[in-house]
């Protein structure tokens, strides 16, 4: 199969009566079949053609995940158009205006919760002709249409000229662009990733070489549907297998949608879910707080059960080997009395999570494997459609990003593009039909990223002797010492945040400097409670110094004599620490829509603090700059 159209048509033929898309309506989940989905898609596609949408024309789509999202995208593709999926997290009008104008989109499709954004930006979009409202609109203007009205236009075309639409979709070629998917907007000029029909079709087939999805499986899509991971791994991989994709009840706001997740999981009873580290950590916190509420005896038993499971499971694929087999009866007992009860909170039918989006720490992988819902960590990027590798139930190694998909080549190369031997660290490069066409209207960036057909990911990693890919972090985020040695900070940063209740966010920095420094956002409430336990109140004369010394203790835990000694090379641990007066948020642009730190912006935003960190007096955490930051936190300013 070489196009999304072909992929969908084949699935409709094989699984016409299977449920494809599910959403919560009138208090319960309802589904539409593959056959019914196709009927809706053809009606919407025909309506777009009636509105004058031609081959290669762009359409913006900003909506929460729901059946109408998939119907809209497929309708655009059947009409010969290109979908420009836009993140619902884009709140600032300039971000949406840039993407709509840069892609030269003629139409914009919006859901109820996103409709106000269309009103805010439409006057700044000279090329925009119509806005299509998925949920209708009160007092529509002359250039406003409802989703149902577009389908009604389609009915007219299908009746008056029944062969016109079929001629159009049957001429769709593998090289035709399907999406222009914009990068997260971490710079003033985000890049539009052009993904073709072939890119998606090929990556769907590639991803299916790693794991099996049965036609009776269901997933609940927790991630936004414009997210490349959710887009391919949910919408298209489940389509390929005749399985069902349910969406979270969006409610009236993102917070309401978040609150709906636990209830929706119990209603859908998914077999597989896609996750990113931030979601996985929230799930773990909820599990552990639920256990803690049952009392100290249950909590102690749970901790012991985890210890037994960790020991039995080893590093994943070697579970139960050797003398560890003796632990199996005990583990089965714990599974029956503890872990199976936890799994019931996920609907009782969960087989595994597929993890993606960023580095997932080994401890999280061990935890979910122990409770019987393995977190199969994968790796990819939007430019590769996105799946490159993943752990799977029969091949899982903690700390790795799994085995490579088939029908794709991978090389680890040095900074001159020369291939490195097995086990050596370098840049991950790939070649295959899943590699993007390029960046929209940006040939320079395309030439820098795709060299002789090889996509240069910008990520550092290595392949091990067992065929597992290990991803070590972004080259752009590397710490570089003054002697030129390089090290990825992400593992250190994640460990500090995950293993300390007092550190909310951590970013390390070293750009050819004599030593590494850290910028830390403290968890002030947790610090206050800890200091109270130690008999120090906020009003005490030395309270501000005590805050700083507690942060220093948490960082020193990784140095010689600390409880995490030896986890990381000492030379890459921070010599001086800045307490930052405000956190990294999407609002200040210091994290992006996938919750990753935007390092370049952080270093500019906190340039004064960063400069100060390399002054001799900053080597003592108790310094005027940090004391001022503590006072700002305490005053809430």
QUIWO-V62144 format. One record per residue. N is the residue number from 1. RES is the residue in three letters. SS is DSSP state (H for helix, E for strand, L for the rest). PSI is psi in whole degrees, 0 to 359 (none if undefined). D_FIRST is the distance of its C-alpha to the first C-alpha in Angstrom with 1 decimal. Layout:
# QUIWO-V62144
n=(N;N)
res=(RES;RES)
ss=(SS;SS)
psi=(PSI;PSI)
d_first=(D_FIRST;D_FIRST)
This chain:
# QUIWO-V62144
n=(1;2;3;4;5;6;7;8;9;10;11;12;13;14;15;16;17;18;19;20;21;22;23;24;25;26;27;28;29;30;31;32;33;34;35;36;37;38;39;40;41;42;43;44;45;46;47;48;49;50;51;52;53;54;55;56;57;58;59;60;61;62;63;64;65;66;67;68;69;70;71;72;73;74;75;76;77;78;79;80;81;82;83;84;85;86;87;88;89;90;91;92;93;94;95;96;97;98;99;100;101;102;103;104;105;106;107;108;109;110;111;112;113;114;115;116;117;118;119;120;121;122;123;124;125;126;127;128;129;130;131;132;133;134;135;136;137;138;139;140;141;142;143;144;145;146;147;148;149;150;151;152;153;154;155;156;157;158;159;160;161;162;163;164;165;166;167;168;169;170;171;172;173;174;175;176;177;178;179;180;181;182;183;184;185;186;187;188;189;190;191;192;193;194;195;196;197;198;199;200;201;202;203;204;205;206;207;208;209;210;211;212;213;214;215;216;217;218;219;220;221;222;223;224;225;226;227;228;229;230;231;232;233;234;235;236;237;238;239;240;241;242;243;244;245;246;247;248;249;250;251;252;253;254;255;256;257;258;259;260;261;262;263;264;265;266;267;268;269;270;271;272;273;274;275;276;277;278;279;280;281;282;283;284;285;286;287;288;289;290;291;292;293;294;295;296;297;298;299;300;301;302;303;304;305;306;307;308;309;310;311;312;313;314;315;316;317;318;319;320;321;322;323;324;325;326;327;328;329;330;331;332;333;334;335;336;337;338;339;340;341;342;343;344;345;346;347;348;349;350;351;352;353;354;355;356;357;358;359;360;361;362;363;364;365;366;367;368;369;370;371;372;373;374;375;376;377;378;379;380;381;382;383;384;385;386;387;388;389;390;391;392;393;394;395;396;397;398;399;400;401;402;403;404;405;406;407;408;409;410;411;412;413;414;415;416;417;418;419;420;421;422;423;424;425;426;427;428;429;430;431;432;433;434;435;436;437;438;439;440;441;442;443;444;445;446;447;448;449;450;451;452;453;454;455;456;457;458;459;460;461;462;463;464;465;466;467;468;469;470;471;472;473;474;475;476;477;478;479;480;481;482;483;484;485;486;487;488;489;490;491;492;493;494;495;496;497;498;499;500;501;502;503;504;505;506;507;508;509;510;511;512;513;514;515;516;517;518;519;520;521;522;523;524;525;526;527;528;529;530;531;532;533;534;535;536;537;538;539;540;541;542;543;544;545;546;547;548;549;550;551;552;553;554;555;556;557;558;559;560;561;562;563;564;565;566;567;568;569;570;571;572;573;574;575;576;577;578;579;580;581;582;583;584;585;586;587;588;589;590;591;592;593;594;595;596;597;598;599;600;601;602;603;604;605;606;607;608;609;610;611;612;613;614;615;616;617;618;619;620;621;622;623;624;625;626;627;628;629;630;631;632;633;634;635;636;637)
res=(UNK;UNK;UNK;UNK;UNK;UNK;UNK;UNK;UNK;UNK;UNK;UNK;UNK;UNK;UNK;UNK;UNK;UNK;UNK;UNK;UNK;UNK;UNK;UNK;UNK;UNK;UNK;UNK;UNK;UNK;UNK;UNK;UNK;UNK;UNK;UNK;UNK;UNK;UNK;UNK;UNK;UNK;UNK;UNK;UNK;UNK;UNK;UNK;UNK;UNK;UNK;UNK;UNK;UNK;UNK;UNK;UNK;UNK;UNK;UNK;UNK;UNK;UNK;UNK;UNK;UNK;UNK;UNK;UNK;UNK;UNK;UNK;UNK;UNK;UNK;UNK;UNK;UNK;UNK;UNK;UNK;UNK;UNK;UNK;UNK;UNK;UNK;UNK;UNK;UNK;UNK;UNK;UNK;UNK;UNK;UNK;UNK;UNK;UNK;UNK;UNK;UNK;UNK;UNK;UNK;UNK;UNK;UNK;UNK;UNK;UNK;UNK;UNK;UNK;UNK;UNK;UNK;UNK;UNK;UNK;UNK;UNK;UNK;UNK;UNK;UNK;UNK;UNK;UNK;UNK;UNK;UNK;UNK;UNK;UNK;UNK;UNK;UNK;UNK;UNK;UNK;UNK;UNK;UNK;UNK;UNK;UNK;UNK;UNK;UNK;UNK;UNK;UNK;UNK;UNK;UNK;UNK;UNK;UNK;UNK;UNK;UNK;UNK;UNK;UNK;UNK;UNK;UNK;UNK;UNK;UNK;UNK;UNK;UNK;UNK;UNK;UNK;UNK;UNK;UNK;UNK;UNK;UNK;UNK;UNK;UNK;UNK;UNK;UNK;UNK;UNK;UNK;UNK;UNK;UNK;UNK;UNK;UNK;UNK;UNK;UNK;UNK;UNK;UNK;UNK;UNK;UNK;UNK;UNK;UNK;UNK;UNK;UNK;UNK;UNK;UNK;UNK;UNK;UNK;UNK;UNK;UNK;UNK;UNK;UNK;UNK;UNK;UNK;UNK;UNK;UNK;UNK;UNK;UNK;UNK;UNK;UNK;UNK;UNK;UNK;UNK;UNK;UNK;UNK;UNK;UNK;UNK;UNK;UNK;UNK;UNK;UNK;UNK;UNK;UNK;UNK;UNK;UNK;UNK;UNK;UNK;UNK;UNK;UNK;UNK;UNK;UNK;UNK;UNK;UNK;UNK;UNK;UNK;UNK;UNK;UNK;UNK;UNK;UNK;UNK;UNK;UNK;UNK;UNK;UNK;UNK;UNK;UNK;UNK;UNK;UNK;UNK;UNK;UNK;UNK;UNK;UNK;UNK;UNK;UNK;UNK;UNK;UNK;UNK;UNK;UNK;UNK;UNK;UNK;UNK;UNK;UNK;UNK;UNK;UNK;UNK;UNK;UNK;UNK;UNK;UNK;UNK;UNK;UNK;UNK;UNK;UNK;UNK;UNK;UNK;UNK;UNK;UNK;UNK;UNK;UNK;UNK;UNK;UNK;UNK;UNK;UNK;UNK;UNK;UNK;UNK;UNK;UNK;UNK;UNK;UNK;UNK;UNK;UNK;UNK;UNK;UNK;UNK;UNK;UNK;UNK;UNK;UNK;UNK;UNK;UNK;UNK;UNK;UNK;UNK;UNK;UNK;UNK;UNK;UNK;UNK;UNK;UNK;UNK;UNK;UNK;UNK;UNK;UNK;UNK;UNK;UNK;UNK;UNK;UNK;UNK;UNK;UNK;UNK;UNK;UNK;UNK;UNK;UNK;UNK;UNK;UNK;UNK;UNK;UNK;UNK;UNK;UNK;UNK;UNK;UNK;UNK;UNK;UNK;UNK;UNK;UNK;UNK;UNK;UNK;UNK;UNK;UNK;UNK;UNK;UNK;UNK;UNK;UNK;UNK;UNK;UNK;UNK;UNK;UNK;UNK;UNK;UNK;UNK;UNK;UNK;UNK;UNK;UNK;UNK;UNK;UNK;UNK;UNK;UNK;UNK;UNK;UNK;UNK;UNK;UNK;UNK;UNK;UNK;UNK;UNK;UNK;UNK;UNK;UNK;UNK;UNK;UNK;UNK;UNK;UNK;UNK;UNK;UNK;UNK;UNK;UNK;UNK;UNK;UNK;UNK;UNK;UNK;UNK;UNK;UNK;UNK;UNK;UNK;UNK;UNK;UNK;UNK;UNK;UNK;UNK;UNK;UNK;UNK;UNK;UNK;UNK;UNK;UNK;UNK;UNK;UNK;UNK;UNK;UNK;UNK;UNK;UNK;UNK;UNK;UNK;UNK;UNK;UNK;UNK;UNK;UNK;UNK;UNK;UNK;UNK;UNK;UNK;UNK;UNK;UNK;UNK;UNK;UNK;UNK;UNK;UNK;UNK;UNK;UNK;UNK;UNK;UNK;UNK;UNK;UNK;UNK;UNK;UNK;UNK;UNK;UNK;UNK;UNK;UNK;UNK;UNK;UNK;UNK;UNK;UNK;UNK;UNK;UNK;UNK;UNK;UNK;UNK;UNK;UNK;UNK;UNK;UNK;UNK;UNK;UNK;UNK;UNK;UNK;UNK;UNK;UNK;UNK;UNK;UNK;UNK;UNK;UNK;UNK;UNK;UNK;UNK;UNK;UNK;UNK;UNK;UNK;UNK;UNK;UNK;UNK;UNK;UNK;UNK;UNK;UNK;UNK;UNK;UNK;UNK;UNK;UNK;UNK;UNK;UNK;UNK;UNK;UNK;UNK;UNK;UNK;UNK;UNK;UNK;UNK;UNK;UNK;UNK;UNK;UNK;UNK;UNK;UNK;UNK;UNK;UNK;UNK)
ss=(L;L;L;H;H;H;H;H;H;H;H;H;H;H;H;L;L;L;E;E;E;E;E;E;E;L;L;E;E;E;E;E;E;H;H;H;H;H;H;H;H;H;H;H;H;H;H;H;H;H;L;L;L;L;L;L;L;E;E;E;E;E;L;L;L;L;H;H;H;H;H;H;H;H;H;H;H;H;L;L;L;E;E;E;E;L;L;L;L;L;L;L;H;H;H;H;H;H;H;H;H;H;H;L;L;L;E;E;E;E;L;H;H;H;H;H;H;H;H;H;H;H;H;H;L;L;L;L;L;E;E;E;E;L;L;L;L;L;L;L;L;L;L;E;E;E;H;H;H;H;H;H;H;H;H;H;H;H;H;H;L;L;L;H;H;H;H;H;H;L;L;L;L;L;L;L;E;E;E;E;E;E;L;L;L;L;L;L;L;L;L;E;E;E;E;E;H;H;H;H;H;H;H;H;H;H;H;L;L;L;L;L;L;L;L;L;L;E;E;E;E;L;L;L;L;L;L;H;H;H;H;H;H;H;H;H;H;H;H;H;L;L;L;E;E;E;E;L;L;L;L;L;L;H;H;H;H;H;H;H;H;H;H;H;H;H;H;H;L;L;L;E;E;E;E;L;H;H;H;H;H;H;H;H;H;H;H;H;H;H;H;H;L;L;L;H;H;H;H;H;H;H;H;H;H;H;H;H;H;H;H;H;H;L;L;E;L;L;L;L;L;H;H;H;H;H;H;H;H;H;H;H;H;H;H;H;H;H;H;H;H;H;H;H;L;L;L;L;L;L;L;E;E;E;E;L;L;L;L;L;L;H;H;H;H;H;H;H;H;H;L;L;L;E;E;E;E;E;E;E;E;H;H;H;L;E;E;E;E;E;L;E;L;L;E;L;E;L;L;L;L;L;E;E;L;L;L;E;E;E;E;E;E;L;L;L;L;L;E;L;L;L;L;L;L;E;E;E;E;E;E;E;L;L;L;L;L;E;E;L;L;L;H;H;H;H;H;H;H;E;E;L;L;E;E;E;E;E;E;E;E;E;E;L;L;L;L;L;E;E;E;E;E;E;H;H;H;L;E;E;E;L;L;L;L;E;E;L;L;H;H;H;H;H;H;H;H;H;H;L;L;L;E;E;E;E;E;E;E;L;E;E;E;L;L;L;E;E;E;E;E;E;L;H;H;H;H;H;H;H;H;H;H;L;L;L;L;L;L;L;L;L;H;H;H;H;H;H;H;H;H;H;H;H;H;H;L;L;L;L;L;L;L;L;L;L;L;L;L;H;H;H;L;L;L;E;E;E;E;L;L;L;L;L;L;L;L;L;L;L;E;L;L;L;L;L;E;L;H;H;H;H;H;H;H;L;H;H;H;H;H;H;H;L;L;H;H;H;H;L;L;L;L;H;H;H;H;H;H;H;H;H;H;H;H;L;L)
psi=(130;352;160;323;311;319;313;316;319;318;321;318;318;325;34;322;353;148;131;306;135;140;159;121;137;39;1;159;131;150;155;143;171;318;316;323;315;319;316;319;314;321;315;319;315;323;320;321;320;329;358;9;126;178;126;359;146;145;125;144;117;105;155;159;131;165;320;336;310;319;321;311;311;323;316;315;319;330;356;4;184;127;138;88;130;136;135;347;353;102;329;122;318;326;318;321;316;311;318;317;321;322;351;46;134;332;158;129;130;149;174;313;344;357;326;334;323;319;324;329;345;329;341;11;86;335;350;127;317;152;129;121;114;329;20;174;135;141;59;146;181;336;21;139;149;160;316;325;323;320;325;321;321;321;321;315;316;332;317;326;72;338;349;310;317;320;320;309;335;349;2;130;155;325;355;139;132;317;148;105;117;143;170;1;36;357;176;344;77;150;142;112;119;114;130;171;316;319;309;314;316;316;329;315;319;312;327;354;351;331;163;131;118;152;338;1;152;147;150;119;105;335;152;144;343;343;124;325;310;322;305;309;333;290;313;321;322;323;314;329;5;22;177;141;117;150;153;141;113;343;212;356;162;324;321;320;318;318;334;341;306;320;317;324;315;329;319;328;64;154;329;145;148;141;159;163;320;319;316;319;322;319;315;316;317;320;312;323;326;320;317;325;341;357;166;327;312;318;318;319;319;316;319;319;319;317;317;314;317;317;315;320;342;233;19;283;354;23;141;11;149;218;345;341;335;340;351;313;319;319;320;323;312;325;320;317;342;296;322;328;324;318;333;332;348;19;346;354;6;128;314;162;152;120;141;184;332;181;134;124;150;324;320;319;315;318;307;328;320;319;0;14;82;142;98;97;134;181;143;179;157;323;346;16;6;353;126;319;165;148;155;171;326;3;87;130;115;141;350;169;18;192;157;149;156;168;35;143;149;138;142;124;158;185;354;4;7;134;137;155;161;132;345;145;137;195;138;124;146;159;132;177;352;357;129;159;324;188;131;123;33;68;329;312;325;313;328;337;322;111;117;39;353;126;120;111;336;6;145;140;184;159;137;175;341;2;18;138;134;120;127;352;174;138;325;340;1;142;133;117;172;350;9;353;146;150;140;127;348;322;319;313;314;319;315;318;317;328;359;124;352;354;117;314;143;133;125;153;135;109;80;39;168;334;166;147;163;139;123;132;115;156;91;325;316;321;317;314;317;317;324;320;326;5;21;120;162;334;349;145;324;16;319;319;322;323;311;320;328;318;317;319;318;322;320;344;340;355;177;128;349;167;342;26;137;354;326;154;132;326;341;359;150;138;322;153;133;128;120;142;351;155;168;123;168;329;319;4;13;350;153;186;345;16;24;144;138;91;318;319;323;317;327;316;320;39;321;314;320;317;317;327;337;11;147;321;342;347;338;123;335;93;164;321;314;323;322;320;319;317;323;317;316;325;349;17;none)
d_first=(0.0;3.8;6.0;8.0;9.0;6.1;6.1;9.8;10.3;8.9;11.1;13.9;13.9;14.3;16.4;18.2;21.5;20.6;21.9;19.4;21.9;25.5;28.4;32.2;34.1;37.7;38.2;35.4;31.6;29.9;26.3;24.1;21.5;17.9;19.3;22.0;19.8;17.8;21.3;22.5;19.6;20.1;23.9;23.7;21.3;23.8;26.6;25.4;25.2;28.8;29.8;28.8;25.6;24.0;21.0;20.9;23.8;24.0;24.8;26.4;25.8;28.3;28.4;28.6;25.6;25.6;23.5;24.5;22.9;19.4;20.3;21.6;18.7;16.2;19.0;19.4;15.7;15.8;19.1;17.7;19.6;19.3;20.3;23.0;23.3;27.0;28.6;31.1;33.3;34.0;37.5;39.2;38.9;38.7;35.4;33.7;35.5;34.3;30.6;30.8;32.9;31.0;27.7;29.7;28.3;29.6;29.1;29.5;28.5;30.8;31.7;35.3;35.9;34.6;36.2;39.3;37.3;36.3;40.0;41.0;38.8;38.3;41.5;40.1;36.9;38.0;34.5;33.8;34.2;33.6;33.2;31.3;32.8;30.7;34.0;36.2;39.1;42.9;44.5;41.4;42.1;41.2;37.9;36.9;34.5;33.5;30.0;31.3;32.8;29.6;28.0;31.2;30.8;27.3;28.9;31.2;28.5;26.5;29.9;31.2;28.2;25.6;23.3;23.3;20.6;18.2;18.8;18.1;14.8;13.4;14.5;12.5;11.3;9.1;12.7;14.2;15.9;15.0;17.9;21.2;22.2;25.8;27.3;30.0;32.7;34.8;36.2;37.6;34.6;31.2;28.2;25.2;22.0;19.4;15.8;13.1;10.0;8.2;10.9;10.2;6.5;7.5;10.8;9.8;8.4;11.5;13.8;13.1;14.5;17.8;18.6;18.1;17.9;19.3;18.6;22.3;22.2;23.4;23.5;26.0;24.8;27.8;26.4;26.1;22.7;22.8;23.1;19.9;20.2;20.6;17.9;15.0;16.7;17.9;16.2;12.5;13.0;15.2;13.1;10.3;13.4;15.3;18.0;20.5;21.2;24.9;26.6;30.0;32.8;33.5;37.1;39.0;38.6;36.7;39.6;39.4;35.6;36.5;39.2;36.9;34.5;36.7;37.2;33.6;32.6;35.2;34.0;30.2;30.8;27.5;26.1;24.5;25.4;24.4;27.6;29.1;32.5;34.6;33.3;33.7;37.3;38.1;37.0;39.2;42.1;42.0;41.9;44.8;46.9;46.4;47.7;50.6;51.8;52.4;55.1;55.9;55.9;52.3;51.3;53.0;51.4;47.9;48.6;49.7;46.7;44.4;46.5;46.1;42.3;42.0;44.0;42.2;38.7;39.5;36.6;33.9;32.7;36.3;37.5;40.4;41.0;44.6;47.5;45.2;44.4;47.9;46.7;44.2;46.8;47.9;44.3;43.6;46.7;45.7;42.3;43.9;46.6;44.9;41.2;40.0;42.1;40.2;36.8;38.1;38.1;34.3;34.1;34.6;31.1;29.7;28.0;27.4;26.9;24.3;26.4;25.4;26.9;29.8;31.7;32.5;35.9;36.4;39.0;36.5;34.1;37.1;38.2;35.1;34.6;38.3;38.0;35.0;32.2;30.7;29.5;26.5;26.7;23.7;23.5;21.5;22.0;20.6;20.2;17.6;15.6;17.7;17.3;18.8;20.6;22.1;24.7;23.8;26.2;26.5;26.7;28.7;31.3;33.3;33.5;30.2;26.8;25.3;23.1;20.3;16.6;15.1;13.3;15.8;19.4;22.4;26.0;29.1;31.3;34.8;35.9;35.9;32.3;33.5;31.5;33.6;34.3;32.9;34.6;35.7;35.0;33.4;30.6;27.1;24.7;21.0;18.6;14.8;11.8;13.0;16.3;17.3;18.0;21.6;24.3;25.0;28.2;29.0;28.5;31.2;29.5;26.1;28.0;29.8;26.7;24.2;26.2;25.0;21.4;22.6;22.5;26.0;25.9;29.6;29.7;32.0;31.1;31.2;29.6;31.9;32.7;30.7;27.4;27.6;27.2;30.2;30.1;33.6;33.3;33.0;34.8;36.3;37.9;39.4;43.1;44.8;48.3;51.0;50.5;46.8;45.4;42.4;41.4;38.9;40.9;38.3;39.1;42.8;42.3;40.2;42.7;45.6;44.2;43.0;46.1;48.7;49.5;51.4;48.7;46.2;44.5;45.0;44.1;45.3;46.1;47.2;46.7;48.8;51.7;54.3;52.8;50.1;50.8;49.4;49.0;49.3;49.0;51.2;50.9;54.3;54.7;54.0;56.4;59.1;58.9;59.1;62.1;63.8;63.5;65.2;68.0;67.0;67.0;65.5;69.1;70.3;71.2;68.8;65.9;63.8;64.3;63.4;60.0;59.3;60.6;58.3;55.2;56.6;56.9;53.2;52.2;54.9;53.4;51.0;53.9;56.4;58.2;55.6;53.8;50.5;52.1;49.9;46.6;46.1;48.0;51.2;51.0;48.0;49.7;51.3;54.9;55.5;54.0;53.9;53.9;51.9;53.5;50.2;46.8;43.4;41.7;39.1;42.1;43.7;40.3;40.8;37.7;34.4;32.2;30.7;34.3;34.4;37.6;37.7;39.9;40.9;42.0;43.9;45.8;46.8;47.7;49.9;51.1;54.8;54.2;52.1;54.9;57.5;55.7;56.7;60.4;62.7;63.7;60.1;60.1;62.0;59.8;63.0;63.3;64.0;60.4;59.1;62.1;61.4;57.8;59.1;61.5;58.8;56.7;59.9;60.8;57.3;57.3)
